[in-house]
């Protein structure tokens, strides 16, 4: 009987791990949309549908290779969109520079039903970089400083109204510290937490544990001090484990001080594979279903993958993209210059 029970225990333990042991060795890239656009913001709905926002006022849904497109003007201005977020029956898009206009788009599952302006900001320093939602009620957008703090917008009513957080409630930024509108991934959310990242003169992580009501800021070892250096992207697997990625856009092959990990919620950061692995990347994501072990980072130089939380890296492709969003553990969408693609990791 003891041997029988031991056999049962061994069998159960062999099946108890939930970590996906497979590792990616290649990625198949299927173009699903092409146009003369710079596309830096995408929001997948499933394996076949993805929203995007781009320059030239272009916003659209790619539905099984069928593009459903709109061109949005504010007065006579074609807006440049680099921020997008999709929640239940609604999509939000936010333009970059003055006038920064945030639109709420109704969606019935197949078509856009209506569009309304829900926030407007003008000014010579206005420049918004990213947007995300905790749930269908509360969301956040961030941008460069217009005063002595990052620009942070918060909604508590499903995106109907947005309020800018006063600088008295935010850490002060350094002269020349801002952010990059490279991939709509300057913000990471988990639970009630939010992390937003900066670059330029400083490369820091700003953190809120209460959905944007109070904030603190932490230093990182990411390369900084020049206009195009710093953190370009952030992702968190849970409330403790997060990854940041960036580097120097002017020296894309430079792979020192461009990637780091935290295991204490962003308070401290440790460089990953310093001097090896990929250089500059504009978007980083944990691979779903790998318990925070799998990471994919992409940018204009190509697509890189780590199976071990950033300790080692494999170059999967030299095809360049700006933004990455996973749908499940093997399927993602990527957007870049003139196209959106579905990535199939194998």
C-alpha positions as CSV (number, residue, x, y, z in Angstrom):
1,X,0.0,0.0,0.0
2,X,2.9,2.4,0.8
3,X,4.4,1.9,-2.6
4,X,0.9,2.4,-4.2
5,X,0.4,5.7,-2.4
6,X,4.0,6.8,-3.3
7,X,3.3,6.1,-6.9
8,X,0.1,8.2,-6.8
9,X,2.0,11.1,-5.1
10,X,4.7,11.0,-7.8
11,X,2.2,11.1,-10.5
12,X,0.3,14.0,-9.0
13,X,3.5,16.0,-8.5
14,X,4.6,15.4,-12.1
15,X,1.4,17.1,-13.2
16,X,1.2,19.9,-10.6
17,X,3.5,22.4,-12.3
18,X,1.7,25.2,-14.2
19,X,4.9,26.6,-15.8
20,X,5.0,26.1,-19.6
21,X,8.3,24.3,-20.1
22,X,8.5,24.9,-23.9
23,X,10.9,27.5,-25.1
24,X,10.5,29.6,-28.3
25,X,12.9,28.9,-31.1
26,X,11.3,30.9,-33.9
27,X,8.5,33.4,-34.7
28,X,6.3,33.3,-37.7
29,X,5.3,36.8,-38.8
30,X,2.0,37.3,-40.7
31,X,1.3,40.8,-42.0
32,X,-2.4,41.6,-41.4
33,X,-2.4,45.3,-42.4
34,X,-0.2,47.6,-44.5
35,X,-0.4,51.3,-45.0
36,X,1.9,54.3,-45.2
37,X,1.6,54.9,-41.4
38,X,3.7,54.9,-38.3
39,X,1.8,52.6,-35.9
40,X,2.9,52.7,-32.3
41,X,-0.3,51.9,-30.4
42,X,-2.3,48.6,-30.6
43,X,-4.9,46.9,-28.5
44,X,-5.8,43.3,-29.5
45,X,-9.2,41.9,-28.7
46,X,-8.4,38.3,-29.7
47,X,-6.3,36.3,-32.1
48,X,-8.1,37.9,-35.1
49,X,-9.0,41.4,-34.1
50,X,-6.8,44.3,-33.1
51,X,-7.4,48.0,-32.7
52,X,-4.7,50.5,-33.7
53,X,-4.0,54.2,-33.5
54,X,-1.4,55.9,-35.7
55,X,-0.3,59.2,-37.3
56,X,-2.3,61.1,-40.0
57,X,-5.4,60.9,-37.8
58,X,-5.8,57.2,-38.6
59,X,-7.6,54.9,-36.1
60,X,-9.0,51.5,-37.0
61,X,-9.9,47.9,-36.3
62,X,-8.3,45.0,-38.2
63,X,-10.9,42.2,-38.2
64,X,-9.6,39.0,-39.7
65,X,-7.6,40.9,-42.3
66,X,-10.4,43.3,-43.0
67,X,-9.5,46.9,-42.1
68,X,-12.3,49.2,-40.7
69,X,-10.7,52.6,-40.7
70,X,-11.4,56.2,-39.7
71,X,-9.5,59.4,-40.1
72,X,-9.9,61.8,-37.2
73,X,-9.4,65.6,-37.4
74,X,-9.6,68.2,-34.7
75,X,-10.7,71.3,-36.4
76,X,-8.3,71.3,-39.4
77,X,-5.6,69.3,-37.7
78,X,-4.9,65.6,-38.5
79,X,-3.9,64.2,-35.1
80,X,-1.0,62.0,-34.4
81,X,-2.1,59.1,-32.1
82,X,0.3,57.1,-30.0
83,X,-1.9,56.0,-27.1
84,X,-4.8,53.5,-27.2
85,X,-6.7,51.4,-24.6
86,X,-9.7,49.0,-25.1
87,X,-12.1,48.2,-22.4
88,X,-15.6,46.7,-22.5
89,X,-17.5,48.1,-25.5
90,X,-15.2,51.1,-25.6
91,X,-11.9,52.2,-27.2
92,X,-9.9,55.3,-26.2
93,X,-7.3,57.1,-28.3
94,X,-5.2,60.0,-27.3
95,X,-3.1,62.3,-29.6
96,X,0.4,63.2,-28.8
97,X,1.0,66.9,-29.0
98,X,-1.0,70.1,-28.8
99,X,-3.9,69.9,-29.1
100,X,-3.8,66.7,-27.2
101,X,-7.3,65.2,-27.7
102,X,-8.7,62.1,-26.0
103,X,-11.6,60.4,-27.7
104,X,-14.0,57.8,-26.4
105,X,-15.2,55.4,-29.2
106,X,-18.2,53.2,-28.7
107,X,-17.9,49.7,-30.1
108,X,-20.6,47.0,-30.5
109,X,-18.2,44.1,-31.1
110,X,-18.2,44.7,-34.8
111,X,-18.3,48.4,-35.6
112,X,-17.6,51.7,-34.0
113,X,-21.0,53.2,-33.0
114,X,-20.0,56.7,-31.9
115,X,-17.1,59.0,-31.0
116,X,-16.9,61.8,-28.4
117,X,-14.2,64.1,-27.2
118,X,-13.6,63.6,-23.5
119,X,-10.4,65.6,-22.8
120,X,-8.5,68.4,-24.5
121,X,-5.3,70.1,-23.6
122,X,-3.3,72.7,-25.3
123,X,0.2,74.1,-24.7
124,X,3.7,74.2,-26.1
125,X,5.0,71.4,-23.8
126,X,2.0,69.1,-24.1
127,X,3.1,65.6,-25.3
128,X,1.3,62.4,-24.2
129,X,2.9,59.0,-24.5
130,X,0.7,56.1,-23.2
131,X,-2.6,55.1,-21.8
132,X,-4.0,52.0,-19.9
133,X,-7.0,50.9,-17.8
134,X,-7.1,49.0,-14.5
135,X,-10.7,48.0,-15.3
136,X,-13.7,49.4,-17.2
137,X,-14.1,52.3,-14.8
138,X,-10.6,53.6,-13.9
139,X,-7.8,54.4,-16.3
140,X,-4.6,56.4,-16.6
141,X,-2.7,58.3,-19.3
142,X,0.8,59.8,-19.0
143,X,2.9,62.3,-20.8
144,X,5.9,64.7,-20.6
145,X,6.0,67.5,-18.0
146,X,4.3,70.7,-18.8
147,X,5.3,72.0,-15.4
148,X,7.7,70.3,-12.9
149,X,6.1,66.9,-12.9
150,X,5.0,64.2,-15.4
151,X,1.6,64.8,-16.9
152,X,-0.8,62.2,-15.5
153,X,-4.5,62.0,-16.4
154,X,-6.9,59.8,-14.4
155,X,-10.5,58.8,-15.0
156,X,-12.8,57.2,-12.4
157,X,-16.0,57.1,-14.4
158,X,-15.3,54.8,-17.4
159,X,-13.5,57.5,-19.4
160,X,-16.3,60.0,-19.5
161,X,-14.2,62.6,-17.7
162,X,-10.4,62.9,-17.1
163,X,-8.6,65.0,-14.6
164,X,-4.9,66.0,-14.6
165,X,-3.1,65.1,-11.4
166,X,-1.6,68.3,-9.8
167,X,2.2,68.5,-9.5
168,X,1.7,68.8,-5.7
169,X,0.6,65.1,-5.8
170,X,3.5,63.9,-8.0
171,X,7.3,63.6,-7.6
172,X,9.2,66.4,-9.2
173,X,10.9,65.7,-12.5
174,X,14.5,66.7,-13.3
175,X,15.3,69.2,-16.0
176,X,15.3,67.2,-19.3
177,X,13.4,64.2,-17.8
178,X,10.5,63.1,-20.0
179,X,9.2,60.0,-21.7
180,X,9.1,58.3,-25.1
181,X,5.9,57.9,-27.2
182,X,7.4,54.8,-28.8
183,X,5.0,51.9,-28.1
184,X,2.2,52.9,-25.7
185,X,4.0,50.9,-23.0
186,X,5.3,53.5,-20.6
187,X,2.6,52.4,-18.2
188,X,2.3,49.0,-16.4
189,X,-0.7,48.1,-14.2
190,X,-1.3,45.2,-11.8
191,X,-4.0,45.1,-9.1
192,X,-4.2,48.7,-7.7
193,X,-0.6,49.5,-8.7
194,X,0.6,51.6,-11.6
195,X,4.2,52.1,-12.7
196,X,5.2,54.8,-15.3
197,X,8.7,55.2,-16.7
198,X,10.9,58.1,-17.8
199,X,13.9,58.8,-19.9
200,X,16.2,61.6,-21.1
201,X,18.1,63.3,-18.3
202,X,16.9,60.6,-15.8
203,X,15.6,57.1,-16.2
204,X,13.3,56.5,-13.3
205,X,10.2,54.5,-12.3
206,X,7.2,56.3,-10.8
207,X,4.9,54.1,-8.7
208,X,1.4,54.4,-7.3
209,X,-0.1,51.7,-5.1
210,X,-3.6,53.2,-5.0
211,X,-4.6,53.8,-8.6
212,X,-2.9,57.1,-9.0
213,X,-3.9,58.9,-5.8
214,X,-0.4,59.0,-4.3
215,X,3.0,58.5,-5.9
216,X,6.7,57.8,-5.2
217,X,9.7,57.5,-7.5
218,X,12.7,55.1,-7.7
219,X,16.0,55.4,-9.5
220,X,17.2,52.8,-12.0
221,X,20.6,51.8,-13.5
222,X,19.3,52.3,-17.0
223,X,21.5,54.5,-19.2
224,X,20.5,58.1,-18.9
225,X,21.6,61.7,-19.4
226,X,21.1,62.2,-23.2
227,X,17.9,63.1,-25.0
228,X,17.3,59.6,-26.5
229,X,18.5,57.5,-23.5
230,X,16.4,56.0,-20.8
231,X,13.4,53.6,-20.3
232,X,11.2,53.1,-23.3
233,X,8.9,50.3,-21.9
234,X,7.8,48.6,-18.7
235,X,5.9,45.4,-17.8
236,X,5.0,43.7,-14.5
237,X,4.2,40.1,-14.1
238,X,2.7,40.6,-10.6
239,X,3.0,43.3,-7.8
240,X,6.6,42.4,-7.2
241,X,8.3,41.3,-10.5
242,X,8.7,43.8,-13.3
243,X,11.0,44.5,-16.2
244,X,12.1,47.7,-17.9
245,X,13.8,48.0,-21.3
246,X,15.2,50.8,-23.4
247,X,18.7,52.0,-24.1
248,X,20.0,54.7,-26.5
249,X,18.0,55.2,-29.6
250,X,21.0,56.8,-31.2
251,X,23.2,53.7,-30.5
252,X,20.8,50.9,-31.0
253,X,23.3,48.1,-30.8
254,X,24.7,49.3,-27.4
255,X,23.5,46.6,-24.9
256,X,24.8,47.9,-21.6
257,X,22.4,49.5,-19.1
258,X,19.4,49.0,-21.2
259,X,17.4,46.3,-19.4
260,X,16.7,45.6,-15.7
261,X,14.4,43.7,-13.4
262,X,12.8,44.3,-10.0
263,X,11.6,41.8,-7.5
264,X,10.4,44.3,-4.9
265,X,7.7,46.2,-6.8
266,X,10.1,48.7,-8.4
267,X,12.0,49.9,-5.4
268,X,15.3,48.5,-6.6
269,X,16.4,47.4,-10.1
270,X,19.2,45.0,-11.2
271,X,20.6,45.1,-14.7
272,X,20.0,42.1,-16.9
273,X,22.6,40.4,-19.1
274,X,24.6,43.6,-19.1
275,X,26.8,43.7,-22.2
276,X,25.0,40.8,-23.9
277,X,21.7,40.1,-25.4
278,X,19.7,42.8,-27.3
279,X,20.5,46.5,-27.4
280,X,17.8,49.1,-27.7
281,X,14.2,47.9,-27.7
282,X,11.0,49.9,-27.6
283,X,8.6,47.4,-26.1
284,X,8.9,44.6,-23.6
285,X,6.3,42.0,-22.4
286,X,6.2,39.0,-20.1
287,X,5.0,35.9,-22.0
288,X,1.6,34.8,-20.6
289,X,1.6,31.4,-19.0
290,X,5.3,31.3,-18.1
291,X,5.0,32.5,-14.5
292,X,7.2,35.5,-15.3
293,X,10.0,33.6,-16.9
294,X,9.5,34.2,-20.6
295,X,10.1,37.8,-21.9
296,X,9.9,39.2,-25.4
297,X,11.4,42.5,-26.3
298,X,11.2,44.1,-29.7
299,X,12.1,47.3,-31.5
300,X,13.3,48.5,-34.9
301,X,16.4,46.2,-34.7
302,X,14.4,43.1,-34.3
303,X,12.6,40.6,-31.9
304,X,14.4,39.0,-28.9
305,X,13.2,36.3,-26.5
306,X,14.4,35.2,-23.1
307,X,13.2,32.0,-21.4
308,X,14.8,32.7,-18.1
309,X,13.7,36.2,-16.9
310,X,16.2,38.0,-19.0
311,X,19.4,36.2,-18.1
312,X,19.9,34.9,-21.6
313,X,18.4,35.9,-24.9
314,X,17.7,34.5,-28.4
315,X,17.3,36.7,-31.4
316,X,14.1,35.4,-33.2
317,X,13.9,37.9,-36.0
318,X,15.7,41.0,-37.4
319,X,12.3,42.4,-38.6
320,X,11.7,45.7,-36.9
321,X,8.6,46.8,-35.0
322,X,7.7,49.4,-32.5
323,X,4.9,47.9,-30.3
324,X,4.0,44.5,-29.0
325,X,0.9,43.1,-27.2
326,X,0.3,39.4,-26.4
327,X,-3.1,37.7,-26.9
328,X,-2.1,34.4,-25.3
329,X,1.0,32.4,-24.6
330,X,2.0,32.0,-28.3
331,X,0.2,34.7,-30.2
332,X,0.9,38.4,-30.2
333,X,0.4,41.4,-32.4
334,X,3.2,43.8,-33.3
335,X,3.0,47.2,-35.0
336,X,5.7,49.3,-36.7
337,X,6.4,51.3,-39.8
338,X,3.7,50.8,-42.4
339,X,2.2,47.6,-41.0
340,X,0.6,45.5,-38.2
341,X,1.6,41.8,-38.0
342,X,0.4,38.7,-36.1
343,X,3.3,37.0,-34.4
344,X,3.2,33.2,-33.9
345,X,5.8,32.0,-31.4
346,X,6.9,28.4,-31.8
